[in-house]
């Protein structure tokens, strides 16, 4: 596992654990809603993760981009499919997405080296 992936997953796990230790029912419900939304349904998990990635890129959330890249990798998204996802995100989001696109390409490459 590459350093980018390891650092991201370690931090995300640590902070999610800290958040879930709180007694805040609403945030626990929100996390559960997120989990169930991306589960298999009328759309398959792979499609949902690609949609989540496009939305994350357009909204310019690097943590969300990394998360969905990892899930896309787990779901078996191929290189050509990912390039199309990246192009849709750039088309919808405009040139302001390009810096996030660069980091996404780097992270995707590291995922595929592992």
Backbone as CSV, one residue per row, in Angstrom:
resi,resn,N_x,N_y,N_z,CA_x,CA_y,CA_z,C_x,C_y,C_z
1,UNK,0.860,-1.182,0.000,0.000,0.000,0.000,0.898,1.235,0.000
2,UNK,0.580,2.159,-0.899,1.371,3.374,-1.005,1.122,4.341,0.140
3,UNK,2.046,5.282,0.295,1.969,6.238,1.398,0.710,7.100,1.347
4,UNK,0.328,7.572,0.150,-0.888,8.383,0.047,-2.097,7.624,0.584
5,UNK,-2.210,6.372,0.182,-3.352,5.548,0.595,-3.290,5.257,2.088
6,UNK,-2.120,4.852,2.556,-1.963,4.519,3.974,-2.261,5.717,4.866
7,UNK,-1.709,6.881,4.527,-1.951,8.090,5.328,-3.436,8.443,5.363
8,UNK,-4.076,8.393,4.198,-5.495,8.731,4.130,-6.337,7.750,4.941
9,UNK,-6.135,6.474,4.742,-6.952,5.468,5.431,-6.719,5.479,6.944
10,UNK,-5.477,5.680,7.372,-5.175,5.739,8.806,-5.885,6.914,9.464
11,UNK,-5.755,8.089,8.855,-6.386,9.286,9.409,-7.912,9.166,9.398
12,UNK,-8.465,8.711,8.296,-9.923,8.589,8.172,-10.482,7.631,9.217
13,UNK,-9.839,6.497,9.372,-10.289,5.514,10.368,-10.203,6.086,11.779
14,UNK,-9.068,6.707,12.091,-8.875,7.294,13.430,-9.954,8.322,13.749
15,UNK,-10.210,9.210,12.812,-11.167,10.280,13.084,-12.613,9.779,13.042
16,UNK,-12.931,8.843,12.164,-14.280,8.268,12.169,-14.541,7.539,13.481
17,UNK,-13.547,6.816,13.982,-13.705,6.138,15.278,-13.963,7.150,16.384
18,UNK,-13.229,8.244,16.360,-13.418,9.284,17.380,-14.818,9.884,17.292
19,UNK,-15.278,10.139,16.058,-16.618,10.696,15.858,-17.684,9.713,16.352
20,UNK,-17.521,8.438,16.027,-18.528,7.443,16.391,-18.554,7.165,17.889
21,UNK,-17.480,7.494,18.602,-17.462,7.335,20.059,-18.369,8.346,20.749
22,UNK,-18.677,9.427,20.063,-19.548,10.442,20.660,-20.965,9.895,20.759
23,UNK,-21.758,10.551,21.531,-23.147,10.091,21.708,-24.100,10.809,20.750
24,UNK,-23.591,11.389,19.685,-24.410,12.144,18.753,-25.156,11.186,17.821
25,UNK,-26.417,10.981,18.114,-27.251,10.065,17.332,-27.415,10.531,15.897
26,UNK,-27.533,11.830,15.690,-27.758,12.343,14.340,-26.596,12.025,13.401
27,UNK,-25.358,12.213,13.868,-24.220,11.928,12.982,-24.131,10.424,12.728
28,UNK,-24.450,9.608,13.727,-24.455,8.155,13.516,-25.504,7.766,12.478
29,UNK,-26.642,8.400,12.510,-27.684,8.145,11.508,-27.228,8.597,10.122
30,UNK,-26.538,9.734,10.075,-26.046,10.241,8.799,-25.023,9.273,8.200
31,UNK,-24.102,8.780,9.025,-23.118,7.810,8.547,-23.825,6.545,8.048
32,UNK,-24.848,6.107,8.768,-25.598,4.912,8.360,-26.322,5.154,7.040
33,UNK,-26.877,6.345,6.868,-27.546,6.698,5.614,-26.554,6.665,4.453
34,UNK,-25.371,7.182,4.677,-24.327,7.159,3.660,-24.001,5.714,3.267
35,UNK,-23.847,4.859,4.252,-23.522,3.452,3.994,-24.625,2.761,3.207
36,UNK,-25.869,2.946,3.604,-26.973,2.262,2.925,-27.223,2.831,1.523
37,UNK,-26.957,4.109,1.336,-27.154,4.726,0.021,-26.233,4.117,-1.028
38,UNK,-25.014,3.783,-0.640,-24.047,3.232,-1.585,-24.097,1.707,-1.680
39,UNK,-25.051,1.082,-1.002,-25.214,-0.374,-1.078,-25.901,-0.757,-2.390
40,UNK,-25.766,-2.011,-2.760,-26.411,-2.545,-3.969,-27.907,-2.239,-3.923
41,UNK,-28.459,-1.816,-5.041,-29.885,-1.510,-5.146,-30.282,-1.546,-6.605
42,UNK,-31.138,-0.625,-7.011,-31.494,-0.537,-8.426,-30.243,-0.253,-9.265
43,UNK,-29.313,0.508,-8.690,-28.002,0.713,-9.297,-26.990,-0.163,-8.570
44,UNK,-26.014,-0.676,-9.310,-24.992,-1.490,-8.658,-23.993,-0.590,-7.920
45,UNK,-23.217,-1.196,-7.037,-22.256,-0.453,-6.216,-21.247,0.286,-7.085
46,UNK,-20.775,-0.346,-8.132,-19.782,0.264,-9.025,-20.317,1.582,-9.606
47,UNK,-21.532,1.566,-10.099,-22.141,2.771,-10.671,-22.307,3.844,-9.606
48,UNK,-22.781,3.461,-8.432,-22.976,4.434,-7.355,-21.660,5.082,-6.946
49,UNK,-20.591,4.296,-6.884,-19.297,4.862,-6.503,-18.766,5.811,-7.572
50,UNK,-18.980,5.478,-8.845,-18.558,6.381,-9.909,-19.354,7.684,-9.839
51,UNK,-20.650,7.597,-9.542,-21.462,8.809,-9.373,-20.967,9.629,-8.184
52,UNK,-20.662,8.945,-7.097,-20.126,9.630,-5.920,-18.809,10.326,-6.224
53,UNK,-17.986,9.687,-7.036,-16.700,10.288,-7.408,-16.900,11.545,-8.244
54,UNK,-17.782,11.494,-9.219,-18.047,12.681,-10.038,-18.545,13.823,-9.144
55,UNK,-19.499,13.530,-8.285,-20.032,14.573,-7.391,-18.929,15.137,-6.498
56,UNK,-18.085,14.276,-5.979,-16.999,14.718,-5.099,-15.996,15.597,-5.835
57,UNK,-15.710,15.242,-7.087,-14.786,16.068,-7.870,-15.393,17.424,-8.181
58,UNK,-16.655,17.439,-8.557,-17.328,18.702,-8.869,-17.414,19.580,-7.624
59,UNK,-17.638,18.956,-6.475,-17.706,19.711,-5.217,-16.328,20.011,-4.639
60,UNK,-15.286,19.438,-5.249,-13.892,19.693,-4.903,-13.538,19.272,-3.484
61,UNK,-13.962,18.058,-3.115,-13.658,17.504,-1.791,-12.594,16.411,-1.952
62,UNK,-11.333,16.745,-1.681,-10.250,15.785,-1.882,-10.405,14.525,-1.038
63,UNK,-10.851,14.648,0.200,-11.067,13.448,1.024,-12.134,12.554,0.399
64,UNK,-13.206,13.154,-0.058,-14.281,12.375,-0.689,-13.795,11.736,-1.984
65,UNK,-12.989,12.460,-2.740,-12.433,11.925,-3.984,-11.598,10.686,-3.680
66,UNK,-10.710,10.783,-2.703,-9.877,9.631,-2.337,-10.733,8.458,-1.893
67,UNK,-11.728,8.732,-1.077,-12.604,7.662,-0.587,-13.285,6.952,-1.760
68,UNK,-13.883,7.715,-2.656,-14.601,7.105,-3.781,-13.653,6.449,-4.782
69,UNK,-12.447,6.981,-4.941,-11.463,6.299,-5.776,-11.165,4.909,-5.215
70,UNK,-10.990,4.836,-3.900,-10.744,3.543,-3.263,-11.905,2.586,-3.462
71,UNK,-13.111,3.080,-3.292,-14.296,2.241,-3.471,-14.468,1.836,-4.938
72,UNK,-14.158,2.742,-5.863,-14.208,2.393,-7.288,-13.198,1.291,-7.592
73,UNK,-12.033,1.394,-7.006,-11.004,0.375,-7.208,-11.505,-0.973,-6.693
74,UNK,-12.075,-0.977,-5.496,-12.638,-2.210,-4.911,-13.757,-2.775,-5.785
75,UNK,-14.534,-1.900,-6.412,-15.676,-2.326,-7.228,-15.252,-2.785,-8.626
76,UNK,-13.972,-2.671,-8.938,-13.490,-3.173,-10.216,-13.554,-2.199,-11.375
77,UNK,-13.595,-0.904,-11.075,-13.592,0.081,-12.153,-12.267,-0.034,-12.915
78,UNK,-12.365,-0.094,-14.208,-11.199,-0.224,-15.086,-10.635,1.157,-15.441
79,UNK,-9.399,1.150,-15.916,-8.701,2.388,-16.259,-9.487,3.232,-17.264
80,UNK,-9.986,2.596,-18.309,-10.752,3.341,-19.330,-12.033,3.930,-18.754
81,UNK,-12.692,3.179,-17.881,-13.910,3.688,-17.226,-13.557,4.891,-16.358
82,UNK,-12.461,4.789,-15.616,-12.070,5.890,-14.735,-11.749,7.138,-15.542
83,UNK,-11.095,6.984,-16.685,-10.818,8.154,-17.521,-12.101,8.840,-17.963
84,UNK,-13.140,8.063,-18.260,-14.423,8.668,-18.631,-15.075,9.365,-17.442
85,UNK,-14.964,8.766,-16.263,-15.474,9.409,-15.049,-14.772,10.749,-14.846
86,UNK,-13.440,10.747,-14.980,-12.677,11.987,-14.824,-13.120,13.041,-15.845
87,UNK,-13.373,12.641,-17.073,-13.774,13.591,-18.101,-15.148,14.182,-17.802
88,UNK,-16.068,13.360,-17.311,-17.395,13.875,-16.944,-17.268,14.890,-15.817
89,UNK,-16.464,14.558,-14.799,-16.281,15.482,-13.673,-15.693,16.805,-14.137
90,UNK,-14.716,16.752,-15.036,-14.110,17.986,-15.535,-15.076,18.781,-16.401
91,UNK,-15.861,18.092,-17.197,-16.842,18.772,-18.036,-17.895,19.471,-17.177
92,UNK,-18.428,18.766,-16.210,-19.478,19.330,-15.356,-18.922,20.415,-14.431
93,UNK,-17.749,20.159,-13.874,-17.189,21.069,-12.876,-16.399,22.229,-13.441
94,UNK,-15.899,22.079,-14.646,-15.106,23.149,-15.249,-13.640,23.084,-14.844
95,UNK,-12.895,24.087,-15.281,-11.443,24.073,-15.101,-11.010,24.099,-13.639
96,UNK,-11.882,24.544,-12.736,-11.527,24.580,-11.318,-11.336,23.172,-10.745
97,UNK,-11.832,22.172,-11.454,-11.690,20.773,-11.020,-10.301,20.219,-11.363
98,UNK,-9.582,20.855,-12.264,-8.311,20.302,-12.744,-7.309,20.001,-11.621
99,UNK,-7.111,20.871,-10.624,-6.178,20.499,-9.549,-6.607,19.219,-8.804
100,UNK,-7.894,19.038,-8.634,-8.418,17.835,-7.974,-8.255,16.619,-8.888
101,UNK,-8.397,16.855,-10.178,-8.175,15.814,-11.188,-6.731,15.318,-11.115
102,UNK,-5.788,16.256,-11.003,-4.372,15.865,-10.897,-4.152,14.950,-9.695
103,UNK,-4.669,15.359,-8.548,-4.485,14.543,-7.334,-5.218,13.218,-7.449
104,UNK,-6.370,13.222,-8.113,-7.126,11.978,-8.308,-6.357,11.000,-9.193
105,UNK,-5.741,11.508,-10.251,-4.942,10.659,-11.138,-3.776,10.047,-10.361
106,UNK,-3.125,10.836,-9.519,-2.018,10.339,-8.697,-2.487,9.252,-7.745
107,UNK,-3.608,9.497,-7.070,-4.128,8.538,-6.099,-4.588,7.251,-6.804
108,UNK,-5.256,7.389,-7.954,-5.717,6.230,-8.730,-4.521,5.368,-9.159
109,UNK,-3.458,6.022,-9.579,-2.255,5.285,-9.980,-1.685,4.503,-8.800
110,UNK,-1.671,5.139,-7.632,-1.159,4.437,-6.440,-2.051,3.260,-6.067
111,UNK,-3.350,3.433,-6.187,-4.273,2.311,-5.910,-3.990,1.137,-6.828
112,UNK,-3.670,1.428,-8.073,-3.445,0.376,-9.052,-2.042,-0.226,-8.983
113,UNK,-1.160,0.382,-8.226,0.173,-0.183,-7.990,0.147,-1.183,-6.856
114,UNK,-0.815,-1.034,-5.964,-0.875,-1.879,-4.757,-1.216,-3.319,-5.096
